[in-house]
Amino acid sequence: MADETANFPTVPAGAIAEPRAVRLLLIGIAVTFMALVLVLPLLLVFLEAFAKGSEAFLAALTDRYAQSAIRLTLLVAAIAVPCNLAFGLAASWAIAKFEFKGKALLTTLIDLPFSVSPVVSGMVYVLLFGAQGVFGAWLKAHDIEIIFAVPGIVLATIFVTFPFIARELIPLMQAQGTGDEEAALSLGASGFKTFWYVTLPNVKWGLLYGVLLCNARAMGEFGAVSVVSGHIRGKTNTMPLHIEILYNEYNIAAAFAVASLLALLALVTLVIKTLLELRFGDELAATRRH
């Protein structure tokens, strides 16, 4: 039989490529947009942070209220990220590996924080745990503080950040299927060993990316935390809230000094992510093609 593809006209290799001028224009637009929207504002943050010299910069970061805000931000992230790690693993495992009633609903609920304003999520916790909330009287009777205290900040942060790890893992686990797990179980491995030695290694890079993104979001959260914190200086102010107070007091240099530290933490997260991609890019690609 004659090759049927011989009847189709051949397409020159360069015919489907954009002209050089168009490619340069698109690249120029993208680079210019990134420079104006991301790079320039970030650069200005660091320039303003040192506008009054390094002594003023260090004084702003060593201020007792700034130190309290830094410690609280790190504490909240240290609690929220592991909680979301556990939830993300459990939710993605259930959604990707099993069929059950309510699966579509669970998937939809995971995306809820993406569509609900963080301020609204903070208000929900006030309605639940505030002095006039559903559980307010019980909490007061047992001398438990959630709103205007660290537990409320942690809960609000967990709410706005819990989709990040799950959303990174669900499509990865779905693409990998259940073949490896079924093979391990057929060889006599227990459910825990199957998870620990088969499933977890297969998703470790996606899990790490999700943790990095979740951590960055947790440290930078403002809206939900602002509602439940009470803005108590030295007690319930995280770094974003402390920056707002300094800015409202027209202490611009100190505000940008703390902001530069927050931006630096985000940049460190980005650098770690990039280094992992460069160092383990081949292994990551192989995992995603699995």
N, C-alpha and C positions, 0 to 999 in steps of 0.2 A: 504494500500500500504506500502510495506517495505521501510524503510528509505534508500534512494539511496546513502546517504553518507557512509553507512556501507560498501559499496564495495571498498571505497578508503582506502588505508593504512594510519594508524595514523602516524603522525610525532612527534617524541619525542620533548619535549619542548626545550631542549638544542641544538637540531640539527641545528636550524636556527641562533643560537647565535655564534658570533665569539669566538674563543679560547681566554682565558685570556691573553696569551702572545701577540696575535695580537692586542687586545684592548689596552693593556698597551703600545705597540709599537706605535700605532696610536696616542694615547693621548700624549705620549712623544714627538713625532714629532711635533704635533700641539703646545704644550707648548714651546718647544725649539724654534720653528719658531717665535712664538709670542714674546718670550723673546728677541731674537736677533734682530728682525725687528722693534718691537714697544717699548717694555719696556726699553731695554738697551739704545737706542738712546734718549728716553725721559728722562731717568735718567741722562744721560750725559749732556743734556741741562741744567738741574738744577745744576749739579755739576760745570759746566763751568761758570754758571751765578754767583756763589759765590766763584769762584776761587781766586779772589782778595779781598775777604772779603765782609761783609755786607755793609760797607760804600761805596765801589765802586759800589755795586749793587744798592743801593738807589740813588747814584749820577747819575747813568745811567738812572734811571726811572724818576728822578726829573729834568733832563735836559730839557730845554725849547723846543727843537726839539722833544724829546721823548714825552713830554706832549702834544704837538700839534698833533703828530701822533696818540696818544691814543685817544684824543678827536675826531679827524677826523674819526678814525676807528669806534668808537661807534656811531658817527653821521650818517655815511653811513649805518651801520647796522640798526640803528633806522628808517631810511627812506626806505631802500630796503626791509626789512622783512615785514612791513605792506603792501607795494605795492604788494609783492609776495603773501601775505596772501589773499588780495582781488582777485588777479588774480587766485590763486589756487582754491579758493572757487567757483568762477564763472566758470572756465574752467571745474573743476571736476563735478559741478552740471550739466552743459550743456552736457558733454560727457556721464555721467552715467545715467541721468534721461530722456534725450530727444534723438530723432532720427532726424537728419537733414543732408542735403547735405554738404559735406566737413568735416564731423565728423572724418573720418580717417586721413585727411590732418591735422586737428587741433591736433589730438593725436600725429602725427609724428612731427609736429613743436614743440610741448612741449619738445620732446626729443632732439631737435636740439643742445642745449648747451652741452649735454653730448658727442656729436660726433664732435663738432667744437672746435678747440683749443681756449682757452681764449685769446691768443695773436691775433688770427684772428678776434675774436669778437671786441677786442679793435681797431683793424685797421679799421673795418667797421665804427665805430663811428668817427674815424678820417676822413675817406672819406666823411662822411655825414656832420659833424659839424666842421671840421678843417678849417683853414684859406683858404685853396685851395679846400675845400670840396663842396658838392652840395649846402649846405645852408650857407657856410662860408661868402659870401659877404653880405647876408641879415643879418646874426647875427652880423657881424662887423658894419654894418650901424645902427643897433639898439642897439649897445653897449651891446650885450649879449655874455657872455663867457660860453662855455660848455666844450670844450677841454682845458686841463691844468687848470681845475677849478673843484670845488666840483660837479656841475651837471654832468659832464662827468664821474667822478668816480662813482657817484650813478647809472647812466645809465648802465655802464659797469658791476657793481656789480649786478644789477637787472637782466641783461641778463644771467649771468652765474649761478644765483641761482634760477631763477623762476621755474625750473622743480621740485624742491624738495617737495614743499607743494602739488602741483597738483598730482605728482606721488604717494604720500602717500595716497591721498584721493580718486583718481579715482577707484582703485580696491576695496577699502572699500565700496564706494557708490554703485558700480556695484554689489557687493556681497549682499548688503542689499536690493537691488531692490527698487521698488516704492510703495510697499504695504502700508507702514505707511503714506506716503504723500497722497495717494489716499483716504485712510480712513479719514484723517484730512480734506481734501477738501470736501469729501462727507458730513461731519458733519458741514460744513459751515465756516471752517477756511479760512482766506485769504491766498494768496500766501506768503506774508511776515511772517505771524504767523506760517504757516506750516514750512517755512524754519527755523525760530527762535526757535520754540518749539519742532520740530520733527527732521528735518534733522540735524541741528547743534549739538544737544545733542548726536545724534547717531554717529557722526564722531569726537567728541571733542578730543578724545585721539589721533587718527590719525592726526588730525590737530595740536595738540600740538607737536607731534613728528616731523612733517614736519617743524614747526616753529623753533624748536631747531636745527635741521639739517641745515636749511636755514641760521640761525643766525651764526652758527659755520663756514659755508662756506663763508658767507659774510665777516666776520672778518678776515679770512685767505686768501682771494683772492689776488693773486699777478699778474698773467699774464696780464689780461685785464686792471687792474688798472694801471699797469706799463706803458702801451702804452698810455693811455689817461691822465695820471697825470702830466707828464712833470718833475717829481722828484724835485719839488720845496720845499726845506727844510723849515719847519715851515708853509707851506701852503697846499701843495697837497700830502704830503707823509703820507701814512697810516703806520701802524705798520710793515707789511711785507716789504714795501719799505724802511722804516727807518732801519730795520735790515740789508737789503742788503747793504745800504750805509755804515753802521758801519762796516760790515764785509769787504767790499772792502777797507776801510780805515785802516784795520788791528786793529781795536778797538774791539778785540774779546770778551773781558769780557762784554762790553756794549752791543754788539750785542746779546750775549747769555742772558743777563739780560732782554732785551726787548722780546727776543724769549721765555724766560721762562714765562713771563707774558701772552703772546699769547697762549702758551701751557696750562697755568693754566686756561685761559678762556675756552679753548676746554675741559679740564678735568671737569670743573664745569658743562658745558653742558652735558657731559656724566654722571656725578653723578646725576644731576637732572633727566635725562632720566631713570637711573637705579632706583632711589628712587620712581619715578612714577610707574614703572613697579612692584616694590615690594609692594607699598601701594595700588595700584588700579589694580593689575594684574587680579584678578577675574572679575572685571567689564570690563576691557579691552577685556579679552577673550570672555566674553558674548557679547560685542558689535560686535566683529569680527565674531561671530557665528550667529549673527542676520540674 
